[in-house]
Amino acid sequence: MDLFDGGFGATGALCRLEKTNAGTTNPADPTRNILAGEQRTDGF
């Protein structure tokens, strides 16, 4: 979008990232990781 005869411009974006099988600490052995977590990131 251009405003004021090209003297000002603006853009925008929305995003959502979802990840399954994210690495998380193993509750039975905290020194190891397992693939069981979920993560979601929302951005603007």
N, C-alpha and C positions, 0 to 999 in steps of 0.2 A: 504494500500500500504506500503510495507516495502522497504526501501532503505538502502544502505551502510551495507549490511549483518545484517539487523535487528537493526541497531543502530539508525534508524530514522523511524518513522511511521507517517502516515497522514490519516485522514478521513475527510469527508465533508458531509454536508446535506443541503437540501433546503426544505423550508416549506412555506405554505400559509394557514392561518386560516381566515375563513370568518364567521361572526356572523350577523344574522339578528335579528330584534326586540331587539336591545340593548337598555338599559335604557338611556334615555335622559331627560333633563329638559323640563317640560311642558311650552310652551311659554305663555299660558293663566294664569298659576299659578306657578311661579318659585319655590315655596316651595314643589312642587310635581314632581314626575317622571312619564314618560310614556314609553311604549315599542314601539318605532318607529324608532330608529336609526339603522345604519349599521356600522360595523367595519371590517377592513381587516388588517391583520398583515402579513408581509413578513419577512422571516428570512433566514439567511445563517449560 
